Amino acid sequence: MSKALIEYYNGKEKSVEDIYKNKAQVLLEALPYIKEYFNRIVVVKLGGTIMDDDKSLMKVLDDLILMKYVGINVIVIHGGGKQITKLMEEKNIKVEFCDGMRVTNEEAIKTVKMVLLGEINSKIVSFLNRHGKLAVGLSGNDANFVNCKKKMYEKDGKEIDLGYVGEIIEINKDFLLNILNNGYLPVIATLGSDSKGNIYNINADTFACGIASKFEAKKMILLTDVDGIKVTENTGERLVSKISVSGCSKLIETKEISKGMVPKVNACIDALKNGVERAHLLNGNSEHSILIEIFTDKGIGTMVVKDSDNY
């Protein structure tokens, strides 16, 4: 056999024919999962450092395009926390958080809209549309399809004014269904509005939970910068590959889940209590993490399941 027909595969010489047979086998192994997810809804929230790295972001988006082409209805949710903070600092606007929620005054909400709509949403849509006229950029305040109110927050017996931070009241499911039924992939910025036209910033994990719950999605996937939920043991940190809702609640109570992971895990808990089948925390920096989670039985990251799933 000529050298042109030989390639190195996993450190060993293999013929091109063998390599393509291996690829075909991978496709066949994915078939049961493709059937299971066909025409089902999967909500993916983009976040973490991949939002700053165009190459990493494009790899994730390519995976989502593959999912769409095999018949999965993908809904993409994105925030833009780090980019918002960066621009606020450049504009000398005070950056303040309360239990992971951004305090958003009138000046800050203008910056939030500028980043989410003018920078991030348009970039994601343009990357997806390299593969065709597939993606539509949206914001929750479009047609007021995410109706919300000002979030009232209480801590240590005191009411804290978070400014233009919203709490979802209702989501117009038909609005999004029309977009999905016309073959488009919606890319949604996490803003909402009230009946008076005020626009509010909504936590991206909470927003994803709201959309996933409204559709009783097959899966809700939250991409982060870490591999998932980790617990400390005598031998060091251990990744929890599968955990129940009550197990998550216990880890929050004991502070083993803390800081920025708390709203993500709470979003998973709420989603499962409201009709979503599975919730996942995945590292968006791990190549093809979403495809591995959906199309194989290996799975990576942390899967959160209902208590009734006998776990």
Summary of the structure (lengths in Angstrom):
residues: 311
radius of gyration: 20.7
end to end distance: 52.8
largest distance: 77.5
contacts: 1001
relative contact order: 0.14
helix: 44%
strand: 30%
